[in-house]
Each structure stands twice: as C-alpha cells, then as structure tokens.
Amino acid sequence: MDNNNLQAEFAYSHYMNEDFVMAVQDCEAVCEHMTHHLLRMELEDRAPQAMLLRECADICGLTAKFAARNAIFARSVAELCAEICEACGAECSRHPDEMSQHCAMVCLNCARHCEAFAAMGRSGRQRSRI
C-alpha cells in the first residue's frame, strides 16, 4: 500500500471512530458520575456496583484513547470494554433508582458499540488471511 492510500485509510478510519469514541466517553462520564453519587450517599451495600462502575469508567477511558488514535490493539481493548460494560450495565439494572437505570442503559449501549467496533477488526483480520 503506497503512502497516499495509507494516509487516506487512516483519515477514513479516524472519521469512522469519532462516533464510537463519543459513545465510549459518554459511558465513562456517566459511570464516573454514578460512582461519585454512590460515594456521596455512602451506600455500603452498593460496593459491587461502585467497583464495576470504576472499572467500566477506566476501560472506557482507555478504549476511547485507543480508538481515537487508531491504535493497533484498539479493537482488542474494545472487546474487553464490551465485556465490562455489559457486567456494569447488568449490575446497575439490578437497582431500581433512576440514576442506576440510566447508567445501565448507557453501559449496555456502550457494550453494543464496543462489540460492533471489535467485530469490524475481526472481519478485517479474517479477510487478510484469505
């Protein structure tokens, strides 16, 4: 692949990642806010939820960085992000308060975005082996 094609592919992939990055950053922000809310309320029985929220926020931040710079392992990180977001969304959905329900919705949406983003890499790797 010549240099012009490589630059065009990078520019296109960066544009394609923009919506994905914004969705993941939104999940990170919502999880951070929800963590702060739980800590402020001092709800000790919600420790598992708080732990998952922190893990979700951290992996979302990392995933957004990897995707924004089109890193080599961006799709692998997104795969892990999907798994953590799914777990966080499931835990949040167990709690009936409005903030937890909103957080669950955002996490599960992020998990779907991450799964789709990761899958794009798998199909590309499969094609390159043929």
C-alpha positions as CSV (number, residue, x, y, z in Angstrom):
1,M,0.0,0.0,0.0
2,D,1.5,3.3,-1.0
3,N,1.8,6.3,1.4
4,N,-1.2,8.2,-0.1
5,N,-3.5,5.2,0.3
6,L,-2.3,4.6,3.9
7,Q,-3.0,8.3,4.8
8,A,-6.5,8.1,3.2
9,E,-7.2,4.8,5.1
10,F,-6.1,6.4,8.4
11,A,-8.2,9.6,7.8
12,Y,-11.3,7.4,7.0
13,S,-10.8,5.2,10.0
14,H,-10.4,8.2,12.2
15,Y,-13.6,9.6,11.0
16,M,-15.4,6.3,11.5
17,N,-14.1,6.1,15.1
18,E,-15.4,9.5,16.1
19,D,-19.0,8.4,16.9
20,F,-17.7,5.4,18.7
21,V,-15.2,7.5,20.8
22,M,-18.0,9.8,21.8
23,A,-20.3,6.9,22.9
24,V,-17.5,5.4,25.0
25,Q,-16.6,8.7,26.5
26,D,-20.2,9.3,27.4
27,C,-20.3,5.9,29.2
28,E,-17.1,6.9,31.1
29,A,-18.6,10.2,32.2
30,V,-21.9,8.6,33.4
31,C,-20.0,5.8,35.3
32,E,-17.8,8.4,37.0
33,H,-20.8,10.5,37.9
34,M,-22.7,7.4,39.3
35,T,-19.6,6.4,41.3
36,H,-19.4,9.8,42.8
37,H,-23.2,9.7,43.6
38,L,-22.8,6.3,45.4
39,L,-19.8,7.5,47.4
40,R,-21.6,10.7,48.4
41,M,-24.6,8.6,49.5
42,E,-22.4,6.2,51.5
43,L,-24.3,3.2,50.4
44,E,-22.1,0.3,51.6
45,D,-24.4,-2.3,50.2
46,R,-23.7,-1.0,46.7
47,A,-19.9,-1.7,46.8
48,P,-20.1,-4.3,43.9
49,Q,-21.8,-1.7,41.8
50,A,-19.2,1.0,42.7
51,M,-16.4,-1.3,41.8
52,L,-17.9,-2.2,38.4
53,L,-18.6,1.5,37.8
54,R,-14.9,2.3,38.4
55,E,-13.7,-0.5,36.2
56,C,-16.2,0.5,33.5
57,A,-15.1,4.2,33.6
58,D,-11.4,3.2,33.4
59,I,-11.7,0.8,30.5
60,C,-14.0,3.3,28.6
61,G,-11.4,6.0,29.0
62,L,-8.7,3.7,27.7
63,T,-10.8,2.4,24.9
64,A,-11.6,6.0,23.8
65,K,-7.9,6.8,23.7
66,F,-7.0,3.7,21.7
67,A,-9.8,4.2,19.2
68,A,-9.2,8.0,18.8
69,R,-5.6,7.3,17.8
70,N,-6.5,4.2,15.8
71,A,-4.2,2.1,17.9
72,I,-3.2,-1.4,16.8
73,F,-5.0,-3.0,19.8
74,A,-8.0,-0.7,19.8
75,R,-10.4,-3.5,18.7
76,S,-9.0,-5.9,21.3
77,V,-9.4,-3.3,24.1
78,A,-13.0,-2.6,22.8
79,E,-13.7,-6.3,23.2
80,L,-12.8,-6.2,26.8
81,C,-14.7,-2.9,27.2
82,A,-17.8,-4.6,25.9
83,E,-17.5,-7.3,28.5
84,I,-17.0,-4.9,31.4
85,C,-19.8,-2.5,30.2
86,E,-22.1,-5.5,29.9
87,A,-21.3,-6.5,33.5
88,C,-21.7,-3.0,34.8
89,G,-24.9,-2.5,33.0
90,A,-26.3,-5.7,34.4
91,E,-25.3,-4.7,37.9
92,C,-26.8,-1.2,37.6
93,S,-30.0,-2.6,36.2
94,R,-30.5,-4.5,39.4
95,H,-31.0,-1.3,41.3
96,P,-34.4,0.5,40.8
97,D,-33.2,4.1,41.3
98,E,-33.4,6.3,38.3
99,M,-29.7,7.1,38.1
100,S,-28.8,3.4,38.2
101,Q,-31.3,2.6,35.5
102,H,-29.9,5.4,33.3
103,C,-26.4,4.2,33.9
104,A,-27.4,0.6,32.9
105,M,-28.9,1.9,29.7
106,V,-25.7,3.9,28.9
107,C,-23.4,0.9,29.7
108,L,-25.4,-1.6,27.7
109,N,-25.5,0.8,24.7
110,C,-21.7,1.2,25.1
111,A,-21.3,-2.5,25.2
112,R,-23.1,-2.8,21.9
113,H,-20.9,-0.1,20.3
114,C,-17.8,-1.8,21.6
115,E,-18.9,-5.2,20.3
116,A,-19.6,-3.8,16.8
117,F,-16.3,-1.9,16.8
118,A,-14.4,-5.1,17.8
119,A,-16.2,-7.2,15.2
120,M,-15.1,-4.8,12.4
121,G,-11.5,-5.8,13.3
122,R,-12.2,-9.5,13.4
123,S,-13.7,-9.4,9.9
124,G,-10.8,-7.5,8.6
125,R,-8.3,-9.9,10.1
126,Q,-10.2,-12.8,8.6
127,R,-10.2,-11.3,5.1
128,S,-6.4,-10.6,5.3
129,R,-5.7,-14.3,6.0
130,I,-7.5,-15.5,2.8
